[in-house]
Amino acid sequence: MDLTEARYELVISVDARRSGEYDDVDKQRMRERIYRVLEAAFTHAKVARDAVHMEDRGDGVLLSVVGRIAVTRLLGLWMVEVHENLRDENRGLRVPLGLRVGMHVGPVRHDGRGISGRAVDLACRLADSPLARRLLDAERADLVLVTSQSLYEDVVSSGGKFIEPAHYSSARLELKEGEVTAWFHLPGRPAPEIPTAAPAAPDADRADDVEDVCGADDLDDALGVDGEDRADGPGAHYTVHGDMSQHSDNVYQQPVHIGRITGDAGRRKG
């Protein structure tokens, strides 16, 4: 295989919510649950294992799926299976596992150590975006899916089995590479309300070291987001300050909880 050859593939980035809050024993159990959820979903969606590249990311998984597998199957049946499997895993757990999933299709290069390319970077940044984190907590959801604009336009907008474009909401994100539109979906629910962005939090002691965009242990909202003074809904604008692949030793700027929040912040809008 020519290592310089790029192939168009679906890239899927899966991150666990609040992974930095797990101790070593619970983190191992969390990882086991993630793999059970994803692997069972591939089996039930009849996606052959040789069609999937899978890389461990400590608190998540990076995947790419070859072009011979219809993207609609991953966005539709596979996501349904992931959601159902996750709900099964969370039954009886005091602290439910929450997952953020980013998806994008684009050129991917494979080598002996894994995959790379702008498509990989974008999928990872979508899953790791502060807005994805906020939605997962604000909606008390198990799962949030974030797709790129091109994936929404090319696949989601046409609908299909288990794909409901009306159940997606868009928002503008200012990423390291520039401004992009992303589409957010909470499986099993109507289109989510896009919350007004919170003021940027001070972060004078930002770490200088840069980790792989999909490999940071737990990038929290401490990065800070700025938003225009707009109501919820499509067009809400979020600005991410700094490198989304950086973190500050998992030091958060506000109280955090795994899988749930308390007080007014945890109540859904009427």
Residue, then its C-alpha position, 0 to 999 in steps of 0.5 A: m500500500d502506498l502510504t502517501e495515498a489518501r483515501y476518502e473515508l468516514v472519520i468518527s471520533v468518540d470521546a467520553r464525558r468528564s473522563g478526567e473525573y474517573d479514578d484509575v479503576d473506574k476509567q478502565r471500566m469506562r473504557e471497557r464499556i465504550y468498546r462494548v458499545l461500539e463493537a456491538a453496534f458494528t456487529h448489529a449494523k453488519v459492518a465488517r470489522d475489516a472495514v473499520h480502522m480503530e485507534d485507542r485514545g485513552d478516554g475515547v476511540l478514533l475510527s475510520v470506515v472504508g468507502r465501500i460501507a455506505v455512510t448512511r448506515l453509520l449515520g443511521l442504523w449504527m448510531v441507533e445501535v450505539h445509542e441503544n447499547l449505551r443506554d443498556e450500559n448505563r442502566g443501574l449506573r450511579v454515574p452514567l457514561g456520556l459520549r460525544v461523537g464527531m463525524h466527517v468524510g474526507p481524505v485519510r492517510h494510513d501508516g503503521r501508527g494510525i491515521s492522519g489528515r485534516a478530516v481526522d482533525l475536524a472530526c476530533r475537534l467537532a466531538d471535543s467542541p465546548l458546545a458538544r460538551r454543553l449540550l450533553d450536560a444541559e440536555r442530560a443526554d447519553l449521547v451527542l452527535v456532531t457532523s460537519q457541514s459537508l456531511y450534513e449537506d451530502v448525506v444527512s439532509s437527504g434523510g434515510k433509514f433512521i436519519e432525520p435531518a429535522h432533528y439536527s440543529s446547526a451552530r457556528l464554531e470558531l476552531k483553530e483552523g477557522e470558522v465552521t458550521a457544525w450540526f448537532h443531534l441528540p439521538g432519540r430526541p427532537a432538534p436540540e436547542i443551541p444554548t447561548a454561549a457562556p462568557a470566556a473564562p480566564d485561563a492565565d495558566r494555559a499549558d504550553d504543551v500540545e497533545d494530539v487533538c484526539g488524545a487530550d485526556d479531558l478538554d473541559d469548557a475551561l477553554g472558554v467560549d464567546g458567543e454573540d448575544r443571540a437566542d437559541g437556534p441555528g446561527a448561534h456563534y461560538t468562538v473557541h479561544g486557543d488550541m483545542s488540543q491543549h488542556s490545563d492539567n484537567v483543572y476546571q474553572q467551574p464545578v463539574h460532575i460526571g454525567r449530571i449537573t445540579g442547580d439551574a444549569g441542569r434544568r432544560k428550558g421550557 
